[in-house]
Amino acid sequence: MGLFDKLKQFVSDDDQNYIEVLAPLSGEIVKIEDVPDVVFAEKIVGDGVAIKPTGNKIVAPLSGRIGKIFETNHAFAIESDDGIELFVHFGIDTVELKGEGFTRIAEEGQQVKAGDPIIEFDLAFLEGKAKSILTPVVISNMDSIHELIKLTGTVEAGKTAIMKVKK
């Protein structure tokens, strides 16, 4: 085994210790600090990223069990099989729309695989009505997270990683 093989093995072994959080919706990753809501920007509910959406559905960012889905279908919590608790919140002040523009696909307590649809939404309607469509995706149990790597760029729902987490 040559030097490069050893280096490659070291890098790939280390990479396996990270859990990838996939994009729950398609769009562009934005810094959580840029979300126009102090609760998210100051990481009061957890740390993560936000996504400026381009699609029309929110999918499970990892395999696990759906916790709470808000009555207005604009947000949900999921706990991964690895014990990561994630909170996905479409837009800012979208609770005031009382569910308009959102359709629930999954149910609370349901086991899902990464990429399974959770909520569908009408992006054009929400762009016109919501204070912001930036969608925070935050880890709410940061106390049990050893390391969080936030990724950047354009992402595809259920396919592109947005964060890498080490427990």
N, C-alpha and C positions, 0 to 999 in steps of 0.2 A: 504494500500500500504506500503510495507516494505522499508527499507533503500535501498536495492539493486534495487528494482523496480524504486525508485526515481532517483537513480544514472543512471540507464539504460536509463530512460526517458530523463534525462538531457543530456547525451552523444548523444543519437540518435537525439534529437531535435537540438542540436548544429551541428551535422553532416549534417542536412538537409539544413543548411545555405550555405554549400559549393556546388559549381558546379564542377562536375567531368569532366576532359578532358580525353578522352579515347585515347589509342595508335592509331595513324594514320597508323602505320605499325607494324608488328611483329618483335621482336628482344629483345635486351638488352638495358635498360636505361643507359645512360652515362651522366656525368655532362656536362652542357653547357660550362663550363670553359675548358673542355678537347677537344673541337672542334678546329681543326687546322686552324681557320680563326678568325682573330681579331674582325671582325664585330659581330660574334656570341659569342665568348669567353668573350669579354668585355661587352656583353649585349647592344650593340649600337642599335640594332633593337628591343630589348625586352628581357625579361627573360623567362626561361623555362628549358627544358631538350633536350638532343639529344638521338637518338635511333640508335644502330648499327643493321641494318636490316637483317632479315633472310627470309622474304617472297618475294612476287612479286607484291604486290599492296598496294597503299596508299588509306585509307578510310577517311571519314569525322570523325574528332575527337570529334565533337559535332554536334547537330542539329543547322542548320542555313542556311545562304545564302553564296554561293561561290562568292568571290569577284574576284580578278584578278587571272587568271591562266597564268603563263608565257608562251610565245609563244613556248619555248623549252620544255614545259611540266614537268620541273624539280621542280617547286615550285608553291604554290598557297596560297591565303589568304582566310579566312573564317570568317564571323562575326556570332557569335551564337545568338540565339533568346534572350539570356540574355545580349547581348551587349559585349561579350568578342571577341576581335579581335585576331585571331591566324594566324601565318605565318608558313607554313611547307615547308622546303627547303631540297630536297633530295641531300645529298652529298655536297662536296665542289668543286668549279670550274666546276660543271656539266653543267653550261650554255655553256661552250666551246664545249660541245658535240653536240650542235645545235639540240637537241631533240632526237638524237640517243639513243635508249635504253628505251624510254618512249612512252607510248600510253595514250592519254587523253580519259577518260570515261565520266566525267561530263563536264558541260559547265558553263561559267561565268554567274552569276546571278541566277543560279539554286538553288532552295530550296532543302536541303538534310537533311536526318536524320543521326544521329551518326551511323557509320558503313557502310554507302553507299559508293561504290567505286568511287574514283576520278581519279586516275592515276594508270596504270599498268606499271611495269618496269622489265627489264631483269637484275637480280642481278648479274649473272656471268659476263655478258658483262660490267656492270658498275664497278664491282670490279677490272676489268682489265684496265679500261680507266680513272676512276675518281681519283682525288687527294686523296679523302676520301669518304667513303660511309656513314659516320656518318650523320644522318639526324636531324638537329635542328627543334624543335617544340617550338616556342616562342610566348608569348603574347605581341603584339605590342602596346597595349593601357594600359601599366602598371600604368599610372597615375590614371586610374579609378579602379584599383584593390586594395582592402584593405589588403588581405593576400594571399600568394601563398605557397602551400605545395608541394614540389617536391617528388615524390615517386621513388622507386628503384626496380630493379629486372628484370625478364624476362616478357615480355608483349605480348599479342595477339591482333592483329589489330581489332579495333572496340569493344573489350571486356574488356580489362584491363585498369584501370585508370593509367595515368602517372603523373597527377597533380590534386590538389584540389584547387579551387579558391574561394575566398570570395570577392564579390564586395562591 
